[in-house]
Amino acid sequence: MSLPKIRVHDTLSRKKVELDPLEPGHVRLYVCGPTVYDFFHIGNARPFVAYDVVARHLRARGYRVTYVRNITDVDDKIIKRAGERGEAPDALAQRFTEEFHRDVGALCCVRPDVEPRVTESIPQIVALIERLIGNGVAYQSGGDVYFAVQQFPPYGELSHQPLDELKAGARVDVGEKKRDPLDFALWKAAKPGEPSWPSPWGAGRPGWHIECSAMAERFLGVTFDLHGGGIDLAFPHHENERAQSQGANGPRTFARVWMHNGFVNFGGGKISKSDESARVLFDRAFKARVAIERHGGEAVRAFLLTTQYRNPISLDLIVDGPDPATAPLRFPALEESERRTEYGYLTIQRLRDALAVGKPAGAVPVWPEADTWLTALQDALDDDFNTPVALSQLDRALALTNWVLDGKLDKSKDVKRRTLERLAENLRVASAELGLLEREPAEWLAEHRARRSLARGLDAAEVERAIAERAAARAAKNFALADQLRDALAAKGVEIMDGPRGTTWRVKD
């Protein structure tokens, strides 16, 4: 079977290239995962969502995908945070690994095929460092081991930075024993109270960059197809990964294509936990957990897909008061994304209700307009994973569905039904590729209603009692009372919806 061609923007060559897997039909993908020392913020969430779409779409187009995303569970940041909290580094890392899984699951991301941890890959890391020393591109200094950047002439090619300029801005920090300011640590000698492992150079732990080189090689081979991560990782992390792996295994090894997603910007710059201006708002607004609890993970995901992955995306925050530490906060873009997600689930529920009655249409034509949007959606994803165009086609399909359900298609009953059947089939395909609208509509709508009720200060039990009273009034043909109860709820922001599944309700915006 011939597979569709996928085009990807390659950071190294600075152009779109056709994805041509080493093994025909099998894409090997490595994505840098989290350093688990804290909750991640909305900006951190973007690569998890972006590369989840990459894996989903490739699989939907018929490719076999081996998706590897690591967990960095030993690192300077973990050790520092554990010390601040009086907690063992491994316990803190395990706790935040579990929190990471909870939040990334709420963002509707599928688990990678392999999720290696640094602490489980120490033998492979040590072996890779030994090869680098043997090849003359790394050296021991005391109990540390460093990569000798000057011994790797292609250094700087990935991030498109000349070696001379990089050297001009480099420095040697206190306590480092490297020969050149550009050299970076592969192995760090043990310090009192820190996690350590035995090695030929003494007890210690790996440097950050060598970890990904070793884990990618362990699970994907010396050379693989795609490497993804945020643009902030292009230098120094990915530049160093490439140098290490090619220093050990030779030119043209390691990743064949590099993908980098853009920042999530706030106030003209990227969101960062270390940014003093954003720190006060991190726990109240920028933490992904907060946005998920306030708007739902699927709405956050949908927002992150409104801009193509390699472009920056802006997240505007409204602080409704003089003190950002206490003032009410709003993210208009997330609110809009939540409204669009609700519209999608209401449409799918309505479509399912319509198809639940009657018989399948059989061999009759489908209205052509309902049969073109999925092709356009998949073509957009084939072309460097253009999610904004894909989302516009999903919106088009939902609008078409409601248009047909509203009786505006001037065709026979069977053609209308067959058209709705096709729309339902294709919506399932699109949902699986984008990771949107995959849940049971009633379940998602109930959770959404609970979030909105909490935000509006509504008592859900009180609303349900009023709806039951209205149902009793209608059964008794007391329509004046039924209308009065409906209007009273509407004044509180509650919309009553009568349908074939009975009466449901939603909180109006």
HELIX and SHEET records of a PDB file:
HELIX    1   1 ILE A   42  ALA A   60  1                                  19    
HELIX    2   2 ASP A   76  ARG A   85  1                                  10    
HELIX    3   3 PRO A   89  ALA A  106  1                                  18    
HELIX    4   4 VAL A  118  GLU A  120  5                                   3    
HELIX    5   5 ILE A  122  GLY A  134  1                                  13    
HELIX    6   6 VAL A  149  GLN A  151  5                                   3    
HELIX    7   7 LEU A  163  GLY A  169  1                                   7    
HELIX    8   8 TRP A  208  LEU A  220  1                                  13    
HELIX    9   9 ILE A  231  LEU A  233  5                                   3    
HELIX   10  10 ALA A  234  HIS A  238  3                                   5    
HELIX   11  11 GLU A  239  ASN A  249  1                                  11    
HELIX   12  12 GLU A  276  LEU A  281  1                                   6    
HELIX   13  13 PHE A  282  PHE A  286  3                                   5    
HELIX   14  14 ALA A  288  HIS A  295  1                                   8    
HELIX   15  15 GLY A  297  LEU A  304  1                                   8    
HELIX   16  16 PRO A  332  LEU A  355  1                                  24    
HELIX   17  17 PRO A  368  ASP A  371  5                                   4    
HELIX   18  18 TRP A  373  ASP A  382  1                                  10    
HELIX   19  19 THR A  387  LEU A  405  1                                  19    
HELIX   20  20 LYS A  413  LEU A  434  1                                  22    
HELIX   21  21 PRO A  441  ARG A  456  1                                  16    
HELIX   22  22 ALA A  460  ALA A  475  1                                  16    
HELIX   23  23 PHE A  479  ALA A  491  1                                  13    
SHEET    1   A 2 ARG A   7  ASP A  10  0                                        
SHEET    2   A 2 LYS A  15  GLU A  18 -1                                        
SHEET    1   B 4 ARG A  64  ARG A  69  0                                        
SHEET    2   B 4 HIS A  26  VAL A  31  1                                        
SHEET    3   B 4 THR A 223  GLY A 230  1                                        
SHEET    4   B 4 PHE A 254  ASN A 261  1                                        
SHEET    1   C 4 ALA A 138  SER A 141  0                                        
SHEET    2   C 4 ASP A 144  PHE A 147 -1                                        
SHEET    3   C 4 PHE A 184  ALA A 189 -1                                        
SHEET    4   C 4 GLY A 204  PRO A 206 -1                                        
SHEET    1   D 3 GLY A 269  LYS A 270  0                                        
SHEET    2   D 3 VAL A 264  PHE A 266 -1                                        
SHEET    3   D 3 ILE A 313  SER A 314  1                                        
SHEET    1   E 2 ILE A 318  VAL A 319  0                                        
SHEET    2   E 2 LEU A 329  ARG A 330 -1                                        
SHEET    1   F 2 VAL A 494  GLY A 499  0                                        
SHEET    2   F 2 GLY A 502  VAL A 507 -1                                        
END                                                                             
